[in-house]
C-alpha cells in the first residue's frame, strides 16, 4: 500500500483539532445564547435584584448614578446586539486554509492536556468602574470553565447581584464561589488566574495567595495592568467635529479606566483648538459635577480647599513655563513635548502632544503595556489601523467608553486565552 495515502501525525492532529473546534463552538454558542438571555433578564426582571444593587452602589461607592446608568445601558445594548454569540462565532469566519493548518499544528501540543479538561479559574476583579469585572466572568462561563471571583471592595454590589441571578437561573455548576475577602478564596486547584488591577499590588497578592496555599507558583496568571489610552486627531476639523466624543472619553468614570483618554496626539497645537475644546470640557464637566451633587457625593470643605490650591498651583506653573493648557474645574489638558512626555499619572490631567502618526508610533513603543488603545477621530480607521500592523488596539473614538463585550484588555482576547485550542 502506498504510504503516502496514510494520514501523517499532523493530519491526525489537524482532524482531531477540527472536531474539537466544532464541538466547542456548538457548546459555546449554546452557552452564549443562554447567558445573553439570562443577563438581559437581570436588566428587565424586577425581581432580579438590579435596582437594589444600583441603589447600594450609589450610596456605598464612589460611582455616580450617571456613570452607573451609562455603564448599564452600554452593557445591555451590547447584549441585545448579540455580542456574546459574536464573540464565540468570530473565530470561525472564512480564513485561509494554510493559516488554519499552521495554527492547528502550532497548538497540537496543547490538545491532549487542555481540550477536555474543565478547569477552575480565579478572577481577581478590579473595581475602578461599575461592573468592570463582568467581562472576565462572562468569558469564563462561555469557555465552559468554572468561575471563582474575588470581588473588589470598590464595586461590591453590581457584579454580585448578577452572579446571584445567574445562579438562580441555573449556572450554579460553573459559578462556584465569590468573595470580597482574599482570605475566603477557597483552594480549588486553579489552573488560571485572571487579574485586573494595579501592577503595584500584583506581587504582594501573589505572595499572599501562595502562602495561603490557595495557589501554587506554577499557576498561570493573565495580568491586565494597562492604565490609559491615546486619542489621535489627524486635523483641526476632525478635532472640532469629534470634540464632544473626545471629552467624553476623557471624563467618563472620572478618567479612571484603562480605556479613558489620558493623552491626545495631533499635528495641530492645543492653542489652535482652545475654544472648542474648552467649551466641550465645560459642558461635560458641569454635567458631571451636577450628577455628583445630586448623589450627595459632595467633598468635604477641606478637600475642596486643597483641590482649589492644587488647581491654582498648576495654572501658575503652566503660565510660568509658557505651556499651552486648558483648565475647567480641576481638569487640565496640557501640551507636552514629544521628547519628554511621560505616562499620565493623574486621571484629571490629560497630555496633549503635537506630533504626527509616525511620532505616535514611537509613543506606542515607549509606553508598551501601560497603553490600552488608540482612538482615531475620523472615518478612515482601516488605513490608520494598518499603519500599526496590529501592534496596538486601534478603535473609533465613538467606542472608547462603550466597547463591545469582546474587547481586548491589554490586547488579549480573554476567551482565546482560556481556550487556546480555538482557531
N, C-alpha and C positions, 0 to 999 in steps of 0.2 A: 504493500500500500504506500502511496506517495505521502511521505512525512509532511510535505508542505500543506497537505489538506487538513492536518490535525491542528486544532487551536493551540496557540502558544500560551504561556502563562499570562502575558499581558492581555491577550484577548479574553482569557477566562476572567481575569480580574475586572476587565472593562465590562464584560457582560454581567458579572456579579454586581458591580457598582451601579450599572444601569438599572438592574432590577431593584436595588435598594433605593435608587433615586425615585422610581415610580411608586414604590410602597410608601416611602417617607412623604412624597408630595401629596399622595391621596390622603394620608392620615393627617398631615399638617394642614391641608386645605379644609378638611372636616373640622379640625380644631379651630381654625381661623374663623370659619363661618359661625360656629357656635359661640366662640369668645366674643366676636363682634356683636352678636345678638344679645348676649348677657351684659356686656358693657354698656350698650345703648339702653338696655333696660334699667341699669343703675341710674342713668340720667332721667329716664322718663317715669319710673315707678315711684310713687310717693312713699312706698314702704321700704325703699332701698337704703335709707339712711343718709342719702346725699345731702339733704337740706340741713340735717343736724351737724354733719361734718363741715359744711360750709360755715355755719354759724360758729362752731367751735374754732375754726381756723381764723375767722375774723377777730374773735375775742382773744384767742390764745396764741396767735403767731404774729409775726411782723408783716404778713401779707395783707394788702388792702383788698377790699371787696371787688374793686375794679380789676385788679390783677388776677384774682381768683376766677371771676366771671369770664375774663378774657381767655384764661387757660382752659377752663372747662368748655367754653364754646368752641375753641380751636380743636380740642381733642375730640369732641362729639362730631364736629363736621368732618374730621378725618376718618373717624369710624364709619360714618354714614357714606363716605366716598369709597369705602371698601379697602382701606389701607392694609388691613391685616391679610386679606386674601392676596392682594397685590404683592405684599412682602414675600409671601410663600411662592407665588407664581413667577416672580420676576427672574428667577434663576433658570427658567425653562423656556425662554423665548428661542427664536431661531438663532443659532450660533454656528460658527464654523466647525465642521466635524473634526478637523485636525486639532483645533484648540480644545474641544471636548475630550478627545482621546488623550491629549497631553495632560490635561487636568486629572483625568482618571488614573493615569499612570503615576502622576505625582502624589496622589493621596492613597495609593494602593496599600501602603504600609499601615494606614490607619484603619483599614476595613475591618479586619477581624477583631481588633481591640476596641473599636468605638461604635460600630454601626448599630449594634443591637442592645447596647447597654443603656438602660435608663439611669441617668446619674443624678446625684444630689448637687444642686447649685446654690451657693450662698450669694445673695445680693446685698451689698452694703450700700444703701441708698444715700444720695446727697439730699439736702433739704433747702437749698438756696432759692428754689422756685416751687410753686404749688405743683404737686404731682410730677416732679421731675424724675422720680423713680419708677413711674408707671411703665416706661418703655422696656426696662430690664425685666420687670415681672411678666409683661406680655411675651417677650422673646423666650423666656424660659418655658412658659406654658405652650407656646406654639411649637417649640422644639420637641416637646414630649418629656422633658426632664422634670425633676421635682424641685419646687421652689421653697427656699427658706429666706426670710428677709430680715435684715437689721434696719429698722425704720429710724429715720432721722428725728431728733427731738425738735428740729425746726419746722417739720411738716408731719406731725404725728397723727393727723385725723383723716385726711382725704384718702390716702392710699390704703390705710387700714379699713376704712369704710368699704372700699372697692373689694378688698380681699375677703372681707366678711360676706359681702353679697355674692361673690363668686363661689365661695364655699357653700353658701345656701343654695346656689343654683347647680351644685353637683361637681365642683372642681376640687373637692377635699382630698382626692388621691394625689394630686400634684401640688396643691398648696398645703404644705405640711406644717409650717410654723412661721411666725413672725414675732418680733420683739423690739422694744426700744432699747433695752439694756444689753450691752455686749456680753455680760456675764451669763445671760439667759439663752444665748445661742446654743442649741443642742449640738452634740458631736454626732455627725451623720456621715462620716467618710466623704466629705465634699470633694468632688473631682475638679470643680472650677469655682472661682470667686469673681463676681462682677463688682468692681469697686468704682464708685464715682464720688469725687470729693477733693479735698485739699491734699496736695502732694506732701505737705508738711506733716500730716497726721498718718501717712501711709505706713511707714516703717514701724512706728510705735504700735499701731493697731495690729500689724502682722505679728509683732513680738508677743502681744497680749494673747492673741488667738492661738499661737503656737504653744505658749507657756501653759495655757488652759487646756491644751490637748484637744481643742476644737478643730484645729487644722494641723497639718504637718508641713515641713519645709518643702515638700515636693508638690504641694497643691498648686495648680495653675491659677494665676491671677491675671485678670484683664483690668488694667488700671486706666481710667479715663480722667485726666487731670488738666485738659486744655482750659484756658482761663478767659479767652476773649476772641473776637472775630474782627476782621478788617472789611470796611466798605471801600469800593473803588469807584470814583466818579470820573468818567472819561472826559467830560467837558462841563462848562458852566451851565449850559442849557439843561442838561440831564440832571445836574445837581439841584437846580431850581425846581424842575418838574417833579423830582422824587424827594424833595426836602422833607415832606411830612413822613414818608416811609423811613427816611434816614434817621430822623429824630426819634421816631417810634422805636426803631431798632436799638437806639442808644438808651432811651429812658425806661422802656418797658421792664417791669420787675426790678426797678431801681438800678438797672445796668448790671445785675449780679450774675447773669448766666454766661456760660461759655459762648452762647450764640449772640450775646449782646455786643454791639459795636463799641470797641474800645479805641479804634484808630480808623482814620479816614485818609485815604491816599488819592491824590488828584493832581493832574498837571496844572490846575488852577490854584492860585493862592487864596488863603482864607479871607483876606481883605476884599477880594472881588465878590465874595458871597456873603458878606457880613449881614446885610439887611434881611434877605430871605431866610437865612438860617436862624438868625436871631428871632424873627417873627414866629417861625415854626417851633423853635425851642420854647418861646414864651407860652404859646398856645398849649403845648403838651405839658410843660412844667406846671402851670397853674391848674390844669385839669387834674394832674396827679396830686397836687397839694390839697385841692378841694376834696378829693377822694379820701386822702389820709385823715383830714379833719372830720369828715362825716363818719369815719370808722372809729373816731376817738383816739387815733394814733398820733396824738399831739405830743411833741417832745417837751421835756422839762425846760424851764426858763434858763437854767444853767447850760443845758445842751445847746439851746438856740443862741445863747450869747457866745459860746465857744465856736459855734458854726459861723456866726457873723464875723468873728475875729479872724477865723481861717480864711474866709472869703476876702475880707479886706486885705489880708496879707498877700494872698495870691494875686489880687488885682494890682496892688502896689508893685509887687515883684515883676509881673509881666510888663507893666508900664516902664519900670526902671530899665529893663533889658531890651525894650522896644520890640517885644514879641506880640504878634497879632493874636487876638483872643476874643472870644465871645463869652459873656457871663450872664446867666439868668438864674436868680436864686443862688444856690450853691453848686450849680452845674457849670462846667467850663468846657469850651472847645479851644485848645491851644495849638498854635502852629509850632512844630518842632522840625529841626533839620534832619534830613535823611541819614546823615553820617552818625548822629548821636542819639537818635530816638530809641528809647528802650521800651520794654514791655510795660503796658499800662498797669499801674499799681492801685489806682483809686477808681472805683466804679462811677464816680461823678466828675472825672476829668478825662476827656476824650482828646486824643492827639490827632492833629491834622498835619499831614506830611505832603509837601509839594513835590510830586515825583510822577514819572510815567510808569507804564506797566512793566517795563524792563527793570526799573528800580524796585518795583513791587516784588518781583521775583527774588531779589536779594533779601527783602524783608521776610519773605516766606522761609528762606533758608536760615535767616538769623533767629527767628522765633521758634522754629521747629515745632515740637509737640505742644507748646503752650498756645499755639494758634489753632482755632477750630475751623473756621470757614472764611472764605472771601465772598462778599456780596457785591454783585455787579449792578450798577444803576444803568439800566438800558435793556434793549431787546436782543442785542447780538451776543447772547450768552454762550452759544456753542463755539463760536470762534474764539471768544475770550477764554473759555474753558480749555480749548485745545492748546492754547499758549502754554499752559502749565503741565500738560501731559499727565494728568491725574495725580500730581504730587500734592494737591490740596483740594478740599471740597470747594467747588465754585457753585454759587447759588444766586438766585434772584433776590434782591433786597425785599421783595414782597413776602418772602417766606422766612425772613430772619427770625421772627418770634412765633411763627405758626407753621413749623415744618411738618412734613409727612411723618407718620408714626414710625417709618422705617429709615429715618435719617441716621447718619453715621457719626456718633460721638467720637471725637479723636480720629475720624476717618475709618472706623471699624464697624462693619456690619455685624451686629451682635448675634443675629440668628445664624449667620455663616460661622461665626466663632464657636457657637455652641454645637453646631452640626458641621464639622469640617469636611464631611464626605459629600455634601450637596454641591452641585455644579454651579 
